[in-house]
């Protein structure tokens, strides 16, 4: 097996470029309907539903779908 040798005259690598902030995601089904419901809007409403249920775990998907439906109905 050959050993790799680091060159002493090599220039150091440039620092990584800072990432651009991610654009807000829109829910795919909302795009198909012509409205724009953001991922953050759904997440906030789903969190509110979870809080209203007393922070009971195991129903996160129900909360998410309920939030999407509520926001879609509001947008229409």
CHARMM internal coordinates of N, CA and C (Angstrom, degrees):
IC EDIT
DIST 1 N 1 CA 1.4323
DIST 1 CA 1 C 1.5186
ANGL 1 N 1 CA 1 C 109.64
DIST 1 C 2 N 1.3068
ANGL 1 CA 1 C 2 N 116.96
DIHE 1 N 1 CA 1 C 2 N 135.34
DIST 2 N 2 CA 1.4584
ANGL 1 C 2 N 2 CA 120.93
DIHE 1 CA 1 C 2 N 2 CA -179.74
DIST 2 CA 2 C 1.5209
ANGL 2 N 2 CA 2 C 109.83
DIHE 1 C 2 N 2 CA 2 C -88.17
DIST 2 C 3 N 1.3028
ANGL 2 CA 2 C 3 N 115.69
DIHE 2 N 2 CA 2 C 3 N 141.15
DIST 3 N 3 CA 1.4630
ANGL 2 C 3 N 3 CA 120.43
DIHE 2 CA 2 C 3 N 3 CA 176.90
DIST 3 CA 3 C 1.5136
ANGL 3 N 3 CA 3 C 108.88
DIHE 2 C 3 N 3 CA 3 C -89.19
DIST 3 C 4 N 1.3264
ANGL 3 CA 3 C 4 N 116.01
DIHE 3 N 3 CA 3 C 4 N 141.90
DIST 4 N 4 CA 1.4556
ANGL 3 C 4 N 4 CA 118.71
DIHE 3 CA 3 C 4 N 4 CA 176.24
DIST 4 CA 4 C 1.5151
ANGL 4 N 4 CA 4 C 108.41
DIHE 3 C 4 N 4 CA 4 C -87.53
DIST 4 C 5 N 1.3054
ANGL 4 CA 4 C 5 N 115.14
DIHE 4 N 4 CA 4 C 5 N 138.05
DIST 5 N 5 CA 1.4510
ANGL 4 C 5 N 5 CA 121.27
DIHE 4 CA 4 C 5 N 5 CA -177.18
DIST 5 CA 5 C 1.5141
ANGL 5 N 5 CA 5 C 108.13
DIHE 4 C 5 N 5 CA 5 C -114.55
DIST 5 C 6 N 1.3335
ANGL 5 CA 5 C 6 N 115.18
DIHE 5 N 5 CA 5 C 6 N 129.00
DIST 6 N 6 CA 1.4478
ANGL 5 C 6 N 6 CA 119.93
DIHE 5 CA 5 C 6 N 6 CA 179.01
DIST 6 CA 6 C 1.5133
ANGL 6 N 6 CA 6 C 108.97
DIHE 5 C 6 N 6 CA 6 C -80.43
DIST 6 C 7 N 1.3176
ANGL 6 CA 6 C 7 N 115.98
DIHE 6 N 6 CA 6 C 7 N 131.30
DIST 7 N 7 CA 1.4546
ANGL 6 C 7 N 7 CA 120.10
DIHE 6 CA 6 C 7 N 7 CA 178.89
DIST 7 CA 7 C 1.5263
ANGL 7 N 7 CA 7 C 109.09
DIHE 6 C 7 N 7 CA 7 C -75.80
DIST 7 C 8 N 1.3018
ANGL 7 CA 7 C 8 N 115.59
DIHE 7 N 7 CA 7 C 8 N 133.24
DIST 8 N 8 CA 1.4616
ANGL 7 C 8 N 8 CA 119.57
DIHE 7 CA 7 C 8 N 8 CA -177.42
DIST 8 CA 8 C 1.5263
ANGL 8 N 8 CA 8 C 112.05
DIHE 7 C 8 N 8 CA 8 C -76.67
DIST 8 C 9 N 1.3074
ANGL 8 CA 8 C 9 N 118.44
DIHE 8 N 8 CA 8 C 9 N -22.77
DIST 9 N 9 CA 1.4550
ANGL 8 C 9 N 9 CA 121.43
DIHE 8 CA 8 C 9 N 9 CA -177.52
DIST 9 CA 9 C 1.5186
ANGL 9 N 9 CA 9 C 113.45
DIHE 8 C 9 N 9 CA 9 C -94.61
DIST 9 C 10 N 1.3160
ANGL 9 CA 9 C 10 N 117.87
DIHE 9 N 9 CA 9 C 10 N 5.47
DIST 10 N 10 CA 1.4611
ANGL 9 C 10 N 10 CA 120.29
DIHE 9 CA 9 C 10 N 10 CA -176.66
DIST 10 CA 10 C 1.5228
ANGL 10 N 10 CA 10 C 110.43
DIHE 9 C 10 N 10 CA 10 C -73.27
DIST 10 C 11 N 1.3093
ANGL 10 CA 10 C 11 N 115.62
DIHE 10 N 10 CA 10 C 11 N 140.53
DIST 11 N 11 CA 1.4598
ANGL 10 C 11 N 11 CA 120.85
DIHE 10 CA 10 C 11 N 11 CA 178.41
DIST 11 CA 11 C 1.5284
ANGL 11 N 11 CA 11 C 109.51
DIHE 10 C 11 N 11 CA 11 C -74.90
DIST 11 C 12 N 1.3138
ANGL 11 CA 11 C 12 N 118.18
DIHE 11 N 11 CA 11 C 12 N 146.19
DIST 12 N 12 CA 1.4683
ANGL 11 C 12 N 12 CA 120.41
DIHE 11 CA 11 C 12 N 12 CA 178.44
DIST 12 CA 12 C 1.5314
ANGL 12 N 12 CA 12 C 110.10
DIHE 11 C 12 N 12 CA 12 C -66.92
DIST 12 C 13 N 1.3173
ANGL 12 CA 12 C 13 N 114.84
DIHE 12 N 12 CA 12 C 13 N 152.55
DIST 13 N 13 CA 1.4692
ANGL 12 C 13 N 13 CA 119.52
DIHE 12 CA 12 C 13 N 13 CA -180.00
DIST 13 CA 13 C 1.5196
ANGL 13 N 13 CA 13 C 109.83
DIHE 12 C 13 N 13 CA 13 C -69.34
DIST 13 C 14 N 1.3212
ANGL 13 CA 13 C 14 N 115.36
DIHE 13 N 13 CA 13 C 14 N 149.72
DIST 14 N 14 CA 1.4624
ANGL 13 C 14 N 14 CA 120.83
DIHE 13 CA 13 C 14 N 14 CA 177.63
DIST 14 CA 14 C 1.5274
ANGL 14 N 14 CA 14 C 109.28
DIHE 13 C 14 N 14 CA 14 C -71.05
DIST 14 C 15 N 1.3037
ANGL 14 CA 14 C 15 N 115.94
DIHE 14 N 14 CA 14 C 15 N 152.04
DIST 15 N 15 CA 1.4602
ANGL 14 C 15 N 15 CA 121.14
DIHE 14 CA 14 C 15 N 15 CA 178.98
DIST 15 CA 15 C 1.5298
ANGL 15 N 15 CA 15 C 109.41
DIHE 14 C 15 N 15 CA 15 C -66.59
DIST 15 C 16 N 1.3056
ANGL 15 CA 15 C 16 N 115.54
DIHE 15 N 15 CA 15 C 16 N 149.68
DIST 16 N 16 CA 1.4632
ANGL 15 C 16 N 16 CA 120.37
DIHE 15 CA 15 C 16 N 16 CA 179.59
DIST 16 CA 16 C 1.5185
ANGL 16 N 16 CA 16 C 110.08
DIHE 15 C 16 N 16 CA 16 C -66.28
DIST 16 C 17 N 1.3320
ANGL 16 CA 16 C 17 N 115.48
DIHE 16 N 16 CA 16 C 17 N 144.47
DIST 17 N 17 CA 1.4595
ANGL 16 C 17 N 17 CA 120.36
DIHE 16 CA 16 C 17 N 17 CA 178.84
DIST 17 CA 17 C 1.5244
ANGL 17 N 17 CA 17 C 109.08
DIHE 16 C 17 N 17 CA 17 C -73.10
DIST 17 C 18 N 1.3344
ANGL 17 CA 17 C 18 N 117.29
DIHE 17 N 17 CA 17 C 18 N 142.75
DIST 18 N 18 CA 1.4660
ANGL 17 C 18 N 18 CA 118.78
DIHE 17 CA 17 C 18 N 18 CA 177.36
DIST 18 CA 18 C 1.5214
ANGL 18 N 18 CA 18 C 110.09
DIHE 17 C 18 N 18 CA 18 C -67.78
DIST 18 C 19 N 1.3059
ANGL 18 CA 18 C 19 N 115.20
DIHE 18 N 18 CA 18 C 19 N 144.23
DIST 19 N 19 CA 1.4664
ANGL 18 C 19 N 19 CA 119.71
DIHE 18 CA 18 C 19 N 19 CA -179.73
DIST 19 CA 19 C 1.5225
ANGL 19 N 19 CA 19 C 110.85
DIHE 18 C 19 N 19 CA 19 C -77.67
DIST 19 C 20 N 1.3221
ANGL 19 CA 19 C 20 N 114.77
DIHE 19 N 19 CA 19 C 20 N 148.09
DIST 20 N 20 CA 1.4567
ANGL 19 C 20 N 20 CA 120.15
DIHE 19 CA 19 C 20 N 20 CA 175.04
DIST 20 CA 20 C 1.5165
ANGL 20 N 20 CA 20 C 107.97
DIHE 19 C 20 N 20 CA 20 C -77.66
DIST 20 C 21 N 1.3431
ANGL 20 CA 20 C 21 N 117.93
DIHE 20 N 20 CA 20 C 21 N 147.18
DIST 21 N 21 CA 1.4547
ANGL 20 C 21 N 21 CA 118.72
DIHE 20 CA 20 C 21 N 21 CA 177.53
DIST 21 CA 21 C 1.5268
ANGL 21 N 21 CA 21 C 109.80
DIHE 20 C 21 N 21 CA 21 C -62.96
DIST 21 C 22 N 1.3089
ANGL 21 CA 21 C 22 N 115.47
DIHE 21 N 21 CA 21 C 22 N 139.90
DIST 22 N 22 CA 1.4606
ANGL 21 C 22 N 22 CA 120.43
DIHE 21 CA 21 C 22 N 22 CA -178.34
DIST 22 CA 22 C 1.5214
ANGL 22 N 22 CA 22 C 109.95
DIHE 21 C 22 N 22 CA 22 C -68.19
DIST 22 C 23 N 1.3095
ANGL 22 CA 22 C 23 N 115.57
DIHE 22 N 22 CA 22 C 23 N 139.33
DIST 23 N 23 CA 1.4520
ANGL 22 C 23 N 23 CA 120.10
DIHE 22 CA 22 C 23 N 23 CA 175.89
DIST 23 CA 23 C 1.5155
ANGL 23 N 23 CA 23 C 108.94
DIHE 22 C 23 N 23 CA 23 C -70.73
DIST 23 C 24 N 1.3210
ANGL 23 CA 23 C 24 N 116.01
DIHE 23 N 23 CA 23 C 24 N 149.15
DIST 24 N 24 CA 1.4591
ANGL 23 C 24 N 24 CA 119.03
DIHE 23 CA 23 C 24 N 24 CA 179.81
DIST 24 CA 24 C 1.5177
ANGL 24 N 24 CA 24 C 109.37
DIHE 23 C 24 N 24 CA 24 C -65.52
DIST 24 C 25 N 1.3072
ANGL 24 CA 24 C 25 N 114.93
DIHE 24 N 24 CA 24 C 25 N 133.55
DIST 25 N 25 CA 1.4544
ANGL 24 C 25 N 25 CA 120.35
DIHE 24 CA 24 C 25 N 25 CA 179.76
DIST 25 CA 25 C 1.5178
ANGL 25 N 25 CA 25 C 109.10
DIHE 24 C 25 N 25 CA 25 C -80.89
DIST 25 C 26 N 1.3104
ANGL 25 CA 25 C 26 N 115.84
DIHE 25 N 25 CA 25 C 26 N 144.09
DIST 26 N 26 CA 1.4532
ANGL 25 C 26 N 26 CA 119.61
DIHE 25 CA 25 C 26 N 26 CA 172.76
DIST 26 CA 26 C 1.5126
ANGL 26 N 26 CA 26 C 108.08
DIHE 25 C 26 N 26 CA 26 C -109.17
DIST 26 C 27 N 1.2916
ANGL 26 CA 26 C 27 N 115.64
DIHE 26 N 26 CA 26 C 27 N 148.06
DIST 27 N 27 CA 1.4511
ANGL 26 C 27 N 27 CA 121.07
DIHE 26 CA 26 C 27 N 27 CA -178.92
DIST 27 CA 27 C 1.5218
ANGL 27 N 27 CA 27 C 107.98
DIHE 26 C 27 N 27 CA 27 C -68.39
DIST 27 C 28 N 1.3353
ANGL 27 CA 27 C 28 N 116.80
DIHE 27 N 27 CA 27 C 28 N 129.08
DIST 28 N 28 CA 1.4687
ANGL 27 C 28 N 28 CA 122.26
DIHE 27 CA 27 C 28 N 28 CA -173.40
DIST 28 CA 28 C 1.5204
ANGL 28 N 28 CA 28 C 112.17
DIHE 27 C 28 N 28 CA 28 C -56.81
DIST 28 C 29 N 1.3056
ANGL 28 CA 28 C 29 N 117.84
DIHE 28 N 28 CA 28 C 29 N -43.69
DIST 29 N 29 CA 1.4603
ANGL 28 C 29 N 29 CA 119.79
DIHE 28 CA 28 C 29 N 29 CA -177.74
DIST 29 CA 29 C 1.5228
ANGL 29 N 29 CA 29 C 111.04
DIHE 28 C 29 N 29 CA 29 C -67.38
DIST 29 C 30 N 1.3140
ANGL 29 CA 29 C 30 N 117.72
DIHE 29 N 29 CA 29 C 30 N -28.01
DIST 30 N 30 CA 1.4598
ANGL 29 C 30 N 30 CA 120.44
DIHE 29 CA 29 C 30 N 30 CA 177.62
DIST 30 CA 30 C 1.5178
ANGL 30 N 30 CA 30 C 110.17
DIHE 29 C 30 N 30 CA 30 C -70.61
DIST 30 C 31 N 1.3385
ANGL 30 CA 30 C 31 N 117.44
DIHE 30 N 30 CA 30 C 31 N -35.82
DIST 31 N 31 CA 1.4615
ANGL 30 C 31 N 31 CA 120.66
DIHE 30 CA 30 C 31 N 31 CA 177.63
DIST 31 CA 31 C 1.5244
ANGL 31 N 31 CA 31 C 110.53
DIHE 30 C 31 N 31 CA 31 C -62.90
DIST 31 C 32 N 1.3209
ANGL 31 CA 31 C 32 N 116.47
DIHE 31 N 31 CA 31 C 32 N -39.48
DIST 32 N 32 CA 1.4587
ANGL 31 C 32 N 32 CA 120.55
DIHE 31 CA 31 C 32 N 32 CA -178.93
DIST 32 CA 32 C 1.5173
ANGL 32 N 32 CA 32 C 110.84
DIHE 31 C 32 N 32 CA 32 C -64.40
DIST 32 C 33 N 1.3175
ANGL 32 CA 32 C 33 N 116.73
DIHE 32 N 32 CA 32 C 33 N -30.18
DIST 33 N 33 CA 1.4634
ANGL 32 C 33 N 33 CA 121.05
DIHE 32 CA 32 C 33 N 33 CA -179.66
DIST 33 CA 33 C 1.5193
ANGL 33 N 33 CA 33 C 112.60
DIHE 32 C 33 N 33 CA 33 C -85.60
DIST 33 C 34 N 1.3332
ANGL 33 CA 33 C 34 N 117.83
DIHE 33 N 33 CA 33 C 34 N -5.41
DIST 34 N 34 CA 1.4468
ANGL 33 C 34 N 34 CA 121.05
DIHE 33 CA 33 C 34 N 34 CA 178.51
DIST 34 CA 34 C 1.5213
ANGL 34 N 34 CA 34 C 113.47
DIHE 33 C 34 N 34 CA 34 C 91.81
DIST 34 C 35 N 1.3279
ANGL 34 CA 34 C 35 N 119.11
DIHE 34 N 34 CA 34 C 35 N -6.48
DIST 35 N 35 CA 1.4601
ANGL 34 C 35 N 35 CA 121.09
DIHE 34 CA 34 C 35 N 35 CA 177.38
DIST 35 CA 35 C 1.5183
ANGL 35 N 35 CA 35 C 108.88
DIHE 34 C 35 N 35 CA 35 C -97.28
DIST 35 C 36 N 1.3079
ANGL 35 CA 35 C 36 N 116.77
DIHE 35 N 35 CA 35 C 36 N 169.07
DIST 36 N 36 CA 1.4639
ANGL 35 C 36 N 36 CA 118.95
DIHE 35 CA 35 C 36 N 36 CA 178.53
DIST 36 CA 36 C 1.5198
ANGL 36 N 36 CA 36 C 109.31
DIHE 35 C 36 N 36 CA 36 C -126.88
DIST 36 C 37 N 1.3018
ANGL 36 CA 36 C 37 N 115.90
DIHE 36 N 36 CA 36 C 37 N 103.59
DIST 37 N 37 CA 1.4545
ANGL 36 C 37 N 37 CA 122.95
DIHE 36 CA 36 C 37 N 37 CA 176.90
DIST 37 CA 37 C 1.5151
ANGL 37 N 37 CA 37 C 106.21
DIHE 36 C 37 N 37 CA 37 C -108.04
DIST 37 C 38 N 1.3292
ANGL 37 CA 37 C 38 N 116.94
DIHE 37 N 37 CA 37 C 38 N 122.45
DIST 38 N 38 CA 1.4591
ANGL 37 C 38 N 38 CA 119.48
DIHE 37 CA 37 C 38 N 38 CA -177.14
DIST 38 CA 38 C 1.5262
ANGL 38 N 38 CA 38 C 110.98
DIHE 37 C 38 N 38 CA 38 C -82.83
DIST 38 C 39 N 1.3078
ANGL 38 CA 38 C 39 N 113.96
DIHE 38 N 38 CA 38 C 39 N 156.69
DIST 39 N 39 CA 1.4635
ANGL 38 C 39 N 39 CA 121.92
DIHE 38 CA 38 C 39 N 39 CA 176.49
DIST 39 CA 39 C 1.5273
ANGL 39 N 39 CA 39 C 109.70
DIHE 38 C 39 N 39 CA 39 C -57.56
DIST 39 C 40 N 1.3307
ANGL 39 CA 39 C 40 N 116.01
DIHE 39 N 39 CA 39 C 40 N -40.11
DIST 40 N 40 CA 1.4606
ANGL 39 C 40 N 40 CA 120.53
DIHE 39 CA 39 C 40 N 40 CA -178.97
DIST 40 CA 40 C 1.5281
ANGL 40 N 40 CA 40 C 111.93
DIHE 39 C 40 N 40 CA 40 C -64.75
DIST 40 C 41 N 1.3364
ANGL 40 CA 40 C 41 N 117.15
DIHE 40 N 40 CA 40 C 41 N -38.92
DIST 41 N 41 CA 1.4631
ANGL 40 C 41 N 41 CA 120.23
DIHE 40 CA 40 C 41 N 41 CA 178.46
DIST 41 CA 41 C 1.5258
ANGL 41 N 41 CA 41 C 110.70
DIHE 40 C 41 N 41 CA 41 C -62.11
DIST 41 C 42 N 1.3210
ANGL 41 CA 41 C 42 N 116.40
DIHE 41 N 41 CA 41 C 42 N -45.13
DIST 42 N 42 CA 1.4619
ANGL 41 C 42 N 42 CA 120.92
DIHE 41 CA 41 C 42 N 42 CA 179.78
DIST 42 CA 42 C 1.5224
ANGL 42 N 42 CA 42 C 109.58
DIHE 41 C 42 N 42 CA 42 C -63.80
DIST 42 C 43 N 1.3177
ANGL 42 CA 42 C 43 N 116.52
DIHE 42 N 42 CA 42 C 43 N -44.08
DIST 43 N 43 CA 1.4624
ANGL 42 C 43 N 43 CA 120.64
DIHE 42 CA 42 C 43 N 43 CA -178.92
DIST 43 CA 43 C 1.5254
ANGL 43 N 43 CA 43 C 111.57
DIHE 42 C 43 N 43 CA 43 C -61.56
DIST 43 C 44 N 1.3196
ANGL 43 CA 43 C 44 N 117.41
DIHE 43 N 43 CA 43 C 44 N -42.12
DIST 44 N 44 CA 1.4613
ANGL 43 C 44 N 44 CA 120.51
DIHE 43 CA 43 C 44 N 44 CA -179.95
DIST 44 CA 44 C 1.5232
ANGL 44 N 44 CA 44 C 111.64
DIHE 43 C 44 N 44 CA 44 C -65.20
DIST 44 C 45 N 1.3255
ANGL 44 CA 44 C 45 N 116.74
DIHE 44 N 44 CA 44 C 45 N -42.78
DIST 45 N 45 CA 1.4578
ANGL 44 C 45 N 45 CA 119.70
DIHE 44 CA 44 C 45 N 45 CA -179.87
DIST 45 CA 45 C 1.5226
ANGL 45 N 45 CA 45 C 111.11
DIHE 44 C 45 N 45 CA 45 C -69.86
DIST 45 C 46 N 1.3238
ANGL 45 CA 45 C 46 N 117.88
DIHE 45 N 45 CA 45 C 46 N -40.08
DIST 46 N 46 CA 1.4643
ANGL 45 C 46 N 46 CA 121.26
DIHE 45 CA 45 C 46 N 46 CA 176.88
DIST 46 CA 46 C 1.5246
ANGL 46 N 46 CA 46 C 110.30
DIHE 45 C 46 N 46 CA 46 C -61.84
DIST 46 C 47 N 1.3120
ANGL 46 CA 46 C 47 N 116.96
DIHE 46 N 46 CA 46 C 47 N -38.27
DIST 47 N 47 CA 1.4678
ANGL 46 C 47 N 47 CA 120.93
DIHE 46 CA 46 C 47 N 47 CA 177.27
DIST 47 CA 47 C 1.5272
ANGL 47 N 47 CA 47 C 110.24
DIHE 46 C 47 N 47 CA 47 C -64.34
DIST 47 C 48 N 1.3283
ANGL 47 CA 47 C 48 N 116.64
DIHE 47 N 47 CA 47 C 48 N -40.02
DIST 48 N 48 CA 1.4700
ANGL 47 C 48 N 48 CA 119.82
DIHE 47 CA 47 C 48 N 48 CA 177.64
DIST 48 CA 48 C 1.5220
ANGL 48 N 48 CA 48 C 110.86
DIHE 47 C 48 N 48 CA 48 C -62.70
DIST 48 C 49 N 1.3350
ANGL 48 CA 48 C 49 N 117.12
DIHE 48 N 48 CA 48 C 49 N -42.22
DIST 49 N 49 CA 1.4675
ANGL 48 C 49 N 49 CA 120.37
DIHE 48 CA 48 C 49 N 49 CA 178.14
DIST 49 CA 49 C 1.5273
ANGL 49 N 49 CA 49 C 110.51
DIHE 48 C 49 N 49 CA 49 C -62.09
DIST 49 C 50 N 1.3275
ANGL 49 CA 49 C 50 N 116.21
DIHE 49 N 49 CA 49 C 50 N -41.13
DIST 50 N 50 CA 1.4631
ANGL 49 C 50 N 50 CA 121.55
DIHE 49 CA 49 C 50 N 50 CA 178.75
DIST 50 CA 50 C 1.5279
ANGL 50 N 50 CA 50 C 110.50
DIHE 49 C 50 N 50 CA 50 C -61.97
DIST 50 C 51 N 1.3284
ANGL 50 CA 50 C 51 N 116.10
DIHE 50 N 50 CA 50 C 51 N -41.90
DIST 51 N 51 CA 1.4634
ANGL 50 C 51 N 51 CA 121.25
DIHE 50 CA 50 C 51 N 51 CA 179.06
DIST 51 CA 51 C 1.5248
ANGL 51 N 51 CA 51 C 110.31
DIHE 50 C 51 N 51 CA 51 C -65.38
DIST 51 C 52 N 1.3225
ANGL 51 CA 51 C 52 N 116.88
DIHE 51 N 51 CA 51 C 52 N -41.86
DIST 52 N 52 CA 1.4632
ANGL 51 C 52 N 52 CA 121.00
DIHE 51 CA 51 C 52 N 52 CA 179.46
DIST 52 CA 52 C 1.5255
ANGL 52 N 52 CA 52 C 111.83
DIHE 51 C 52 N 52 CA 52 C -63.69
DIST 52 C 53 N 1.3401
ANGL 52 CA 52 C 53 N 117.16
DIHE 52 N 52 CA 52 C 53 N -28.26
DIST 53 N 53 CA 1.4620
ANGL 52 C 53 N 53 CA 121.18
DIHE 52 CA 52 C 53 N 53 CA 178.06
DIST 53 CA 53 C 1.5228
ANGL 53 N 53 CA 53 C 111.99
DIHE 52 C 53 N 53 CA 53 C -83.14
DIST 53 C 54 N 1.3129
ANGL 53 CA 53 C 54 N 117.71
DIHE 53 N 53 CA 53 C 54 N 5.09
DIST 54 N 54 CA 1.4487
ANGL 53 C 54 N 54 CA 120.95
DIHE 53 CA 53 C 54 N 54 CA 178.01
DIST 54 CA 54 C 1.5168
ANGL 54 N 54 CA 54 C 113.47
DIHE 53 C 54 N 54 CA 54 C 82.20
DIST 54 C 55 N 1.3234
ANGL 54 CA 54 C 55 N 117.33
DIHE 54 N 54 CA 54 C 55 N 27.58
DIST 55 N 55 CA 1.4696
ANGL 54 C 55 N 55 CA 123.47
DIHE 54 CA 54 C 55 N 55 CA 176.80
DIST 55 CA 55 C 1.5301
ANGL 55 N 55 CA 55 C 112.57
DIHE 54 C 55 N 55 CA 55 C 62.95
DIST 55 C 56 N 1.3265
ANGL 55 CA 55 C 56 N 116.57
DIHE 55 N 55 CA 55 C 56 N 27.77
DIST 56 N 56 CA 1.4697
ANGL 55 C 56 N 56 CA 120.46
DIHE 55 CA 55 C 56 N 56 CA 178.38
DIST 56 CA 56 C 1.5290
ANGL 56 N 56 CA 56 C 109.18
DIHE 55 C 56 N 56 CA 56 C -73.83
DIST 56 C 57 N 1.3263
ANGL 56 CA 56 C 57 N 115.33
DIHE 56 N 56 CA 56 C 57 N 129.41
DIST 57 N 57 CA 1.4641
ANGL 56 C 57 N 57 CA 120.61
DIHE 56 CA 56 C 57 N 57 CA -178.70
DIST 57 CA 57 C 1.5235
ANGL 57 N 57 CA 57 C 111.24
DIHE 56 C 57 N 57 CA 57 C -84.71
DIST 57 C 58 N 1.3391
ANGL 57 CA 57 C 58 N 115.43
DIHE 57 N 57 CA 57 C 58 N 162.15
DIST 58 N 58 CA 1.4498
ANGL 57 C 58 N 58 CA 121.82
DIHE 57 CA 57 C 58 N 58 CA 174.79
DIST 58 CA 58 C 1.5191
ANGL 58 N 58 CA 58 C 114.80
DIHE 57 C 58 N 58 CA 58 C 99.88
DIST 58 C 59 N 1.3276
ANGL 58 CA 58 C 59 N 117.40
DIHE 58 N 58 CA 58 C 59 N 2.98
DIST 59 N 59 CA 1.4716
ANGL 58 C 59 N 59 CA 119.95
DIHE 58 CA 58 C 59 N 59 CA -178.88
DIST 59 CA 59 C 1.5209
ANGL 59 N 59 CA 59 C 111.70
DIHE 58 C 59 N 59 CA 59 C -128.91
DIST 59 C 60 N 1.3283
ANGL 59 CA 59 C 60 N 116.53
DIHE 59 N 59 CA 59 C 60 N 26.83
DIST 60 N 60 CA 1.4574
ANGL 59 C 60 N 60 CA 119.77
DIHE 59 CA 59 C 60 N 60 CA -175.64
DIST 60 CA 60 C 1.5254
ANGL 60 N 60 CA 60 C 113.15
DIHE 59 C 60 N 60 CA 60 C -63.23
DIST 60 C 61 N 1.3364
ANGL 60 CA 60 C 61 N 116.35
DIHE 60 N 60 CA 60 C 61 N -35.42
DIST 61 N 61 CA 1.4643
ANGL 60 C 61 N 61 CA 118.34
DIHE 60 CA 60 C 61 N 61 CA 179.19
DIST 61 CA 61 C 1.5228
ANGL 61 N 61 CA 61 C 110.81
DIHE 60 C 61 N 61 CA 61 C -68.60
DIST 61 C 62 N 1.3222
ANGL 61 CA 61 C 62 N 117.81
DIHE 61 N 61 CA 61 C 62 N -39.74
DIST 62 N 62 CA 1.4647
ANGL 61 C 62 N 62 CA 121.15
DIHE 61 CA 61 C 62 N 62 CA 176.18
DIST 62 CA 62 C 1.5249
ANGL 62 N 62 CA 62 C 110.36
DIHE 61 C 62 N 62 CA 62 C -58.97
DIST 62 C 63 N 1.3366
ANGL 62 CA 62 C 63 N 115.78
DIHE 62 N 62 CA 62 C 63 N -46.27
DIST 63 N 63 CA 1.4606
ANGL 62 C 63 N 63 CA 120.30
DIHE 62 CA 62 C 63 N 63 CA -179.95
DIST 63 CA 63 C 1.5234
ANGL 63 N 63 CA 63 C 110.74
DIHE 62 C 63 N 63 CA 63 C -61.24
DIST 63 C 64 N 1.3278
ANGL 63 CA 63 C 64 N 116.12
DIHE 63 N 63 CA 63 C 64 N -41.67
DIST 64 N 64 CA 1.4668
ANGL 63 C 64 N 64 CA 120.47
DIHE 63 CA 63 C 64 N 64 CA -178.56
DIST 64 CA 64 C 1.5307
ANGL 64 N 64 CA 64 C 110.87
DIHE 63 C 64 N 64 CA 64 C -64.42
DIST 64 C 65 N 1.3336
ANGL 64 CA 64 C 65 N 117.00
DIHE 64 N 64 CA 64 C 65 N -48.89
DIST 65 N 65 CA 1.4685
ANGL 64 C 65 N 65 CA 120.09
DIHE 64 CA 64 C 65 N 65 CA -179.01
DIST 65 CA 65 C 1.5211
ANGL 65 N 65 CA 65 C 111.53
DIHE 64 C 65 N 65 CA 65 C -65.91
DIST 65 C 66 N 1.3225
ANGL 65 CA 65 C 66 N 116.26
DIHE 65 N 65 CA 65 C 66 N -36.99
DIST 66 N 66 CA 1.4678
ANGL 65 C 66 N 66 CA 120.42
DIHE 65 CA 65 C 66 N 66 CA 177.74
DIST 66 CA 66 C 1.5290
ANGL 66 N 66 CA 66 C 109.79
DIHE 65 C 66 N 66 CA 66 C -63.84
DIST 66 C 67 N 1.3263
ANGL 66 CA 66 C 67 N 116.80
DIHE 66 N 66 CA 66 C 67 N -41.93
DIST 67 N 67 CA 1.4651
ANGL 66 C 67 N 67 CA 121.15
DIHE 66 CA 66 C 67 N 67 CA 178.67
DIST 67 CA 67 C 1.5241
ANGL 67 N 67 CA 67 C 110.81
DIHE 66 C 67 N 67 CA 67 C -64.16
DIST 67 C 68 N 1.3402
ANGL 67 CA 67 C 68 N 117.08
DIHE 67 N 67 CA 67 C 68 N -44.21
DIST 68 N 68 CA 1.4741
ANGL 67 C 68 N 68 CA 120.04
DIHE 67 CA 67 C 68 N 68 CA 178.02
DIST 68 CA 68 C 1.5209
ANGL 68 N 68 CA 68 C 110.59
DIHE 67 C 68 N 68 CA 68 C -59.52
DIST 68 C 69 N 1.3369
ANGL 68 CA 68 C 69 N 116.94
DIHE 68 N 68 CA 68 C 69 N -45.92
DIST 69 N 69 CA 1.4640
ANGL 68 C 69 N 69 CA 120.57
DIHE 68 CA 68 C 69 N 69 CA -178.62
DIST 69 CA 69 C 1.5193
ANGL 69 N 69 CA 69 C 111.24
DIHE 68 C 69 N 69 CA 69 C -63.42
DIST 69 C 70 N 1.3173
ANGL 69 CA 69 C 70 N 116.97
DIHE 69 N 69 CA 69 C 70 N -42.20
DIST 70 N 70 CA 1.4537
ANGL 69 C 70 N 70 CA 120.69
DIHE 69 CA 69 C 70 N 70 CA -179.67
DIST 70 CA 70 C 1.5268
ANGL 70 N 70 CA 70 C 111.24
DIHE 69 C 70 N 70 CA 70 C -63.61
DIST 70 C 71 N 1.3242
ANGL 70 CA 70 C 71 N 116.73
DIHE 70 N 70 CA 70 C 71 N -43.43
DIST 71 N 71 CA 1.4690
ANGL 70 C 71 N 71 CA 120.34
DIHE 70 CA 70 C 71 N 71 CA -179.99
DIST 71 CA 71 C 1.5213
ANGL 71 N 71 CA 71 C 111.86
DIHE 70 C 71 N 71 CA 71 C -68.63
DIST 71 C 72 N 1.3519
ANGL 71 CA 71 C 72 N 116.92
DIHE 71 N 71 CA 71 C 72 N -37.75
DIST 72 N 72 CA 1.4658
ANGL 71 C 72 N 72 CA 119.84
DIHE 71 CA 71 C 72 N 72 CA 176.50
DIST 72 CA 72 C 1.5271
ANGL 72 N 72 CA 72 C 110.92
DIHE 71 C 72 N 72 CA 72 C -63.41
DIST 72 C 73 N 1.3288
ANGL 72 CA 72 C 73 N 116.07
DIHE 72 N 72 CA 72 C 73 N -43.30
DIST 73 N 73 CA 1.4712
ANGL 72 C 73 N 73 CA 120.31
DIHE 72 CA 72 C 73 N 73 CA 179.68
DIST 73 CA 73 C 1.5318
ANGL 73 N 73 CA 73 C 110.49
DIHE 72 C 73 N 73 CA 73 C -63.49
DIST 73 C 74 N 1.3155
ANGL 73 CA 73 C 74 N 116.35
DIHE 73 N 73 CA 73 C 74 N -38.59
DIST 74 N 74 CA 1.4560
ANGL 73 C 74 N 74 CA 121.21
DIHE 73 CA 73 C 74 N 74 CA 179.21
DIST 74 CA 74 C 1.5316
ANGL 74 N 74 CA 74 C 111.12
DIHE 73 C 74 N 74 CA 74 C -67.41
DIST 74 C 75 N 1.3394
ANGL 74 CA 74 C 75 N 116.63
DIHE 74 N 74 CA 74 C 75 N -36.45
DIST 75 N 75 CA 1.4635
ANGL 74 C 75 N 75 CA 122.01
DIHE 74 CA 74 C 75 N 75 CA -178.58
DIST 75 CA 75 C 1.5236
ANGL 75 N 75 CA 75 C 112.59
DIHE 74 C 75 N 75 CA 75 C -73.20
DIST 75 C 76 N 1.3264
ANGL 75 CA 75 C 76 N 117.47
DIHE 75 N 75 CA 75 C 76 N -25.70
DIST 76 N 76 CA 1.4692
ANGL 75 C 76 N 76 CA 120.19
DIHE 75 CA 75 C 76 N 76 CA -176.69
DIST 76 CA 76 C 1.4985
ANGL 76 N 76 CA 76 C 112.51
DIHE 75 C 76 N 76 CA 76 C -81.23
END
COOR INIT
IC SEED 1 N 1 CA 1 C
IC BUILD
